[in-house]
Amino acid sequence: MLNKVKLYFHQNTDSSSLSLFRFFFGFLMFFSIIRFVGKGWVEDFYINPNFHFSYYGFEWVTPLGDYTYLLFFICAISSLFVCVGFKYRFSIIVFFLSFTYIELMDKTYYLNHYYFVSILSFLLIFLPANSSFSIDNILSKKKYKTVPKWTVDCIKLLVSIIYIYAAIAKMNSDWLLHAQPLQTWIQTKHDFPIFGDTFFQQKWFYYFMSWAGLLYDLTIPFLLLYNKTRIFGFLLVILFHLLTVALFPIGMFPYIMIFCAIIFFSSQFHNRVINMLKLLVLRINKKIKFVNTNFKIMTLDKFEYSYRRLVISIVFLFFVVQILFPFRYLLYPGELFWHEQGYRFSWRVMLVEKIGLASFKIKDPDNGNEIREVVNSDFLTYYQEKQMSFQPDMILQYAHYLGDFYKNKDVDFDGIIDFGENIQVFVDCKVKLNGFRETQRLIDPNINLYTQKESFKNKTWILPLNDEIKGF
């Protein structure tokens, strides 16, 4: 067994697979960042709000005011450099750091595919994705015909983990027995062409979509892995993700997953695509003549790592974390979809529909002063308030922000002023989970949240769900 493992790590494959993946990854990231800036989201999400929900342990990661645009500029340029393979190692590190910093500035906007981009870009730091089809080849006057096979396989493994874990997450009674939350979402699509007032209003269709989604996630990695089913699997990938684009506003995630499926194709396919791209570049260059093509590049047999064992060890530890980390929710009692402790970063894609209403009040036990109702819109944007209203860790963070704001400040609000050191913050929070359940309280209204500290410990001030969701 050990000999087989050693033999595997000495196998090589054509470098075109990594190079084409790098090219499309960089291009798609560049487009995504330009789209983000173009829609005005930098200002709406990071500059205009007075308060930002930070991640525990990363409170020091904050927006940079107007310099936030500079951060996005750096991220965009580095992604473009990754695309063309210019100073690749430095560029992918800069992209990973800048992109991850952006995503850590406010967890209000957490999305699974943002997390995927961060960990994928981290993995790419250790892969020789500039071995061929890169500007680095021109500058160094050499390229590598092959790269270690595991460098391509580890990308396939990461994509497979996402799909399989998404399938495991769907193995619950809400998804399979109640077709929720898909029913809640799909039945509102009356304006969808042809199907809006027909299939989208049929109960059997909600169950069909739920079960089909589970089977898709569970089987697609294996369909893509095997040559005989690869084309069929790729067509399913395109159909599935284009359907999600049409039905749900989930940004770039479908396109990212379509592009990632290309890594499963053979190196012959990747070489053909690269040759087509080279031909396109040559034709453009023939008309514009923006670069001198009279250069020679020496082709070397295979890429060799200088610190092979160290790199393999880092990548191995990376995958140990990726395999185990999504299961951290098992350390917490109660219903995950309700308390959400361990929910993020676990590939639970579109599994819950929550509607919450959180009303905060401020008290000062020393003199009896009380603000009976905090107007959340005075402190939060509409989307921040919406996300905060059903996520306990965000409710706690916001409660501390309110406590710090009112403590020892002269606040003129209905004649109530001068709150002291012993200020208290309470919340009456009611949440409806996945449509068919009754609304119930999420947080104990008698708990002073200002005395509660964020940690990895179980949050005992979260009230249990008066129901059971069977499954994983």
Secondary structure, 3 states (H helix, E strand, C coil): CHHHHHHHCCCEEECHHHHHHHHHHHHHHHHHHHHHHHCCHHHHHHHCCCCCCCCCCCCCCCCCHHHHHHHHHHHHHHHHHHHHCCCHHHHHHHHHHHHHHHHHCCHHHCCHHHHHHHHHHHHHCCCCCCCCCCHHHHHHCEEEEEEEHHHHHHHHHHHHHHHHHHHHHHCEHHHHHCCCCHHHHHCCCCCCCCCCCCHHHCHHHHHHHHHHHHHHHHHHHHHHHCHHHHHHHHHHHHHHHHHHHHHCCCCCHHHHHHHHHHHHCCHHHHHHHHHHHHHHHHHHHHHHCCCCCCCCCEEEEECCCCCHHHHHHHHHHHHHHHHHHHHHHHHCCCCHHHHCCCCCCCCCCCCCCEEEEEEEEEECCCCCCEECCCCHHHCCCHHHHHHHCCCHHHHHHHHHHHHHHHECCCCCECCECCECCCCEEEEEEEEEECCCCCCEECECCCCCHHHCCCCCCCCCCECCCCCCCCEC
